[in-house]
C-alpha cells in the first residue's frame, strides 16, 4: 500500500479521505458525526496555530483504501500525538489499517512524540472482542478511559429548560452571564484564555497526564476563524464572577454542512467556582438560545468521560441519553 499526505487543495484526495472516514465511522454506528468534505479540507489547511493536523491516504493500484490522521500539539503537550486510522468496511482484513498505523507511528516518532493516543468507537454493549478494540490492543495500545457519546433529541421542551435554569439560579446569584457568537470581546480575552487552558488538566484524562493549555487571545481568534472557514458557528455562554472575571462557559457548535446536528463542546467551570451549578446554567442558557435560532436542528451530540459523574449528571438532567462508547487508548514509545 502506498501512503501519501493529503494536500487540502487536491479535491479528489480530500474527497477520498472524507469518504473513507465517513464510511468507517458509519459502520455499526447509527450516530455518525464525521466531517464533511468542506470541513475536512479547512482543517487540513492548519489555520489553528495550536496544533498541526495532517491527513494521509493509503492507495492500492491507485485506489484509496485507507485514511489516516496525525494531530500534534505545537506549544503544549509536545510529547504527544493523536493518531486516527480508518478503513472502509469493504476494504478491511487486508492489513491496510495496520500499515497505516505503523506509518503514522513512525511519523509521530520522527517528530519527537513519545506518547501516542487514539480513540475507537463501539456499541455500548460491545466487549473487548469488538474488532476496533482488538485492533488497538493488538498494536500495543493500552486502555486509558471511556468517553460516552450522548444525544439530546430536539426540540427540547422550553418549559422544562426554563425550570432547570430557574432551579439553579439561587445557587449563583452573585454571578452574571453573557452570550456570544464567535469570539468574546477583546477586554476579557486574557482572563478567558486562563479558563480555557485549565480544561486539559481539570477534565478527566484516564491514564494520560496533560499539562495546561497555552491558548492566547491571538490563537483563540485564529481557532474561531478556522471554524468560520468550515461554515461552523460557535455559540458560547460565559459566567462571570462579581469582579467580572470569566469563571465558566459552555459551547455549542452549529455546522452548516450537517443540517440536523448541533455539537455540545466544552463546558468548563473554574475549580474555585464549583458548587454553584454554573455548568448546568451555562449549558441550559446556551441551548435555549441556539435552539430558538436553529429550530430545524433535530439533535445535540456531546461526549464526556464516563468518570466525569458531575457533568454526566448535568447531561442526564437535561435529557441526554447514551448512544455509544469511545475508548481512549495510548502507547508509550
C-alpha positions, 0 to 999 in steps of 0.5 A: 500500500502506498501512503501519501499526505493529503494536500487540502487543495487536491479535491479528489484526495480530500474527497477520498479521505472524507469518504473513507472516514465517513464510511468507517465511522458509519459502520455499526454506528447509527450516530455518525458525526464525521466531517464533511468534505468542506470541513475536512479540507479547512482543517487540513489547511492548519489555520489553528496555530495550536496544533498541526493536523495532517491527513494521509491516504493509503492507495492500492493500484491507485485506489484509496483504501485507507485514511489516516490522521496525525494531530500534534500539539505545537506549544503544549503537550509536545510529547504527544500525538493523536493518531486516527486510522480508518478503513472502509468496511469493504476494504478491511482484513487486508492489513491496510489499517495496520500499515497505516498505523505503523506509518503514522507511528513512525511519523509521530516518532520522527517528530519527537512524540513519545506518547501516542493516543487514539480513540475507537468507537463501539456499541455500548454493549460491545466487549473487548472482542469488538474488532476496533478494540482488538485492533488497538490492543493488538498494536500495543495500545493500552486502555486509558478511559471511556468517553460516552457519546450522548444525544439530546433529541430536539426540540427540547421542551422550553418549559422544562429548560426554563425550570432547570435554569430557574432551579439553579439560579439561587445557587449563583446569584452573585454571578452574571452571564453573557452570550456570544457568537464567535469570539468574546470581546477583546477586554476579557480575552486574557482572563478567558484564555486562563479558563480555557487552558485549565480544561486539559488538566481539570477534565478527566484524562484516564491514564494520560497526564496533560499539562495546561493549555497555552491558548492566547487571545491571538490563537483563540481568534485564529481557532474561531476563524478556522471554524468560520472557514468550515461554515461552523458557528460557535455559540458560547455562554460565559459566567462571570464572577462579581469582579467580572472575571470569566469563571465558566462557559459552555459551547455549542457548535452549529455546522452548516454542512450537517443540517440536523446536528448541533455539537455540545463542546466544552463546558468548563467551570473554574475549580474555585467556582464549583458548587454553584451549578454554573455548568448546568446554567451555562449549558441550559442558557446556551441551548435555549438560545441556539435552539430558538435560532436553529429550530430545524436542528433535530439533535445535540451530540456531546461526549464526556468521560464516563468518570466525569459523574458531575457533568454526566449528571448535568447531561442526564438532567437535561435529557441526554441519553447514551448512544455509544462508547469511545475508548481512549487508548495510548502507547508509550514509545 
